[in-house]
């Protein structure tokens, strides 16, 4: 599995068509949602993490960091909060970026509310999150798979009643976490400087695997 060690500045002028990275998944390729393969874009992209400075740069917030990176490189405006619904959002062309304002274990409430508010289907949604089964420097796209113990993903599945949405799984397991530790023992630790550089490299590489959508 390919790994990345330095940040990449990628500025796609158009968003966004998901394509599964062929080199990063030795198992049979999981089909992308039909709405993506027909040339559409994910209408909703969610970054999972815990709100507040206490959690800002922890491994568990990798999905939220990836979302903020995507917003930055696409020159998005400021996120606008809808506090009553538990999320903030910003539009990037036809795509809406979502930051839950609730704790990870309640992410499903915010995601379900965002889907209702913007009238988006699960299969039109991409969720970016940390994954303790993958090493730092690794990532995979997935669709229609179980939560594998990730409480934020479990919350989303419970609230929307399906696994039929896309996910960007961002590896957070470190050499220091080997031999295998339980995820709860390290996910809330602050990200080291070296791992932060690697993660931003992953964000850039993942975005590079997201095809540029042609203008109409």
Buried (B, 14 or more C-beta within 10 A) or exposed (E): BEBBEEBBEBEBEBBBBBEBBEEBBEEEEBEBBEBBEEEBBBBBBBBBBBBEEEBBBBBBBBBBBBBBBBBEBBEBEEBEEBEEBBBBBBEBBEBBBBBBBBBBEBBBBBBBBBBEBBEBBBBBBBBBBBBBBBBBBBBBBBBBBEBEEBBBBBBBBEBBEEBBBBBBBBBBBBEEBEEEBEBEEBBBBEBBEEBBBBBBBBBBBBBBBBBEBEEE
